[in-house]
Amino acid sequence: MSRDRWRIVNPRGEKRVIVTRDLPGDRWVEILSAAGCRVEIFTGPAALSPDEIRQGIGSRCDGVIGQLVEAWNESLFQALQGAGGKVYSNYAVGFNNIDLAAATRCGIAVGNTPGVLTEATAELAVALTLAAARRLGEAERHLRAGKWKRWLPQLFLGTQLRGKTVGVIGAGRIGAAYARMMMEGHKTDILYFSLRPKPDLEAFADAYNRFLTARQELPVVCRRAEAVEDLLREADCVSIHTPLDEGTRHLIDAECLALMKPDAVLVNTSRGPVVDEAALVAHCRRHPRFRAALDVYEEEPALAPGLADLENVVLVPHIGSATHWAREGMAILAACNVAAVLVGNPVWNRAAVDAFLRADQPPAAPSILNAEALNLPLVKAAD
Ligand code: DGY
């Protein structure tokens, strides 16, 4: 691997941090430089292979910022440990590409970037919901192909969302933000499934209903489903926001799809393997009025055979968090994770991470997933 493909910032820094793909914005590099790091950034066009990452780590490396497309397994963490490394941060909130137990065994702190991409990803899920419900992909392809001859009363009739039931699978930060946007922006009812009730989300709906009823408008309903199956049967549109783990792989399979209404909409902005993509292709073929909108895929960047030929699907290339603000924020959080661990600062341990986007950042690591397992110090409640 040619060294010309690496951009070096702060060459005299005492600690060595490698970054496996250049990131947006400048603030993140300033944070690492201010923490005394020499930052080596891979700028080549292709993704680094595990061997190339190992070469990049070399014999001395204190920390790494890596990508969700890289499998951070035992062998990479051992290479990092062998090079004296202390910390790895994913440039993502999702961490299904990381063997967290292996990292912990190697004594490597693992960071991720929650909070800053919540709104961006929820907004994309809303956009995909509308695109699928209103058949935007089909309509645009029709127009671009020169097939549009005139206005017609029945051209691309779709589903109006107001008053419909939207099912939200996984009501964590992103799922709850999506639910709020759908309630408030489109006045849909929300049926959510999550392991625990979400009182904040339900309180939001109650407050919004006070506003709606004061205006003589119909209130919305927001309630938790007992089971995913109930949600699938009842919802007109289902949006998936659950993390990928062994419990959620193929959560939506052929049987689940068969429970859904024949003209329902399925949106996935979480992780591809949560949906059995081959089963989805078969379902969309059998039910032309069913619609799916996907941002994520089982074997990215490959698509299941037949998926791209379907008229009733909208497909975008994993761009949920792709806004300038979110992606720069993710870079800042990843840099803060690495810098804080390397200078020995404690872990933030709180949901709100906005403080890290300000100029006077807290001296802490915003989000370390194995902080407890590694016994890392936490920021004290009163700090
Ligand atoms: C994440 O952060 O996990 C997202 O998938 C990146 O867009």
Boltz pocket constraint, residues with backbone or C-beta under 6 A from the ligand:
constraints:
  - pocket:
      binder: B
      contacts: [[A, 68], [A, 91], [A, 92], [A, 93], [A, 94], [A, 95], [A, 113], [A, 117], [A, 269], [A, 270], [A, 318], [A, 319], [A, 320], [A, 321], [A, 322]]
      max_distance: 6.0
